[in-house]
Amino acid sequence: MYHSFEELDVWKRGCKLAVETYKALKGCKEFELKNQMIKSAISIPSNIAEGAERNSKKEFIQFLHIAKGSAAELRTQFYIAEKAEILPSKTTRPFIKETKELSSMLQGLINSIKIKSNP
C-alpha cells in the first residue's frame, strides 16, 4: 500500500518520461507535434496523481486508464516522429519501449486496485 502518489514507481517513471520527452524535443521545430507530445507526456504522471488524490478507487482507476491512454498517444506520436524523419529511431525507440512498460505498469496497478476492491 502507498501513502502518497509520490511513492508510486509508475508516477516516478512517468515524471522522468515527461522530462526526458521535453529534453528530446527541445530543438524540434515541428511545434504542433512537439507541443502535443509534451502534453501527452505530462498527462501521464498528472493523471496518476489526480486519480490518487480523488479518494475513490473507482475514480483512481478511471484516471489510470486516462494515463494509460496518454502513454499510448505518446507512443504513437514517437512512431509518427520517427516515420516522418523528425526524430531518428535511436531517439524514439527507448521512448517507445518506456511507454510500453508504463502502460503495462498502469494495467498492473489497475488490476491490483480492482482485486483489492472485490475481495
HELIX and SHEET records of a PDB file:
HELIX    1   1 PHE A    5  GLU A    7  5                                   3    
HELIX    2   2 ASP A    9  ALA A   24  1                                  16    
HELIX    3   3 PHE A   31  ALA A   52  1                                  22    
HELIX    4   4 LYS A   57  LYS A   83  1                                  27    
HELIX    5   5 SER A   89  SER A  117  1                                  29    
END                                                                             
